[in-house]
Amino acid sequence: MSFSNESFLAQTHAQGYGDMFNGYGSFVVVVSDSTQVPAVQAYKAPAANTSLLGFLTPREIEILELLGTGLSVKGAARELAISPGTVKWHVKNIYYKLGASSREDALLKARLRKIIE
């Protein structure tokens, strides 16, 4: 299925996303009638999902602890004998559940909530 720029704009606007594509090959977020911000700069981590707080799985906690020791995703994968893709999947879930936007942010929030030391 193929969409034209106009069709894409109409579809995203109809779904409540506003104008996200400026027609020049760049995604933007329309802040006001006269201001557009590149989507990469406009990204803000979601607030922590309060219904999931404290509900990190044992595996997610284990991965968070390994990342907190300075291991890379590949290093954590080797340590746990799982694929790096699986570690990335868990990290994505950790970020969502904690409302984090980076590894450092996730580690800080987890330490403040006493999920890890």
Beta strands, then each sheet from edge to edge (+ up, - down):
strand 1: 28-30
strand 2: 36-38
sheet 1: 1+ 2-
end
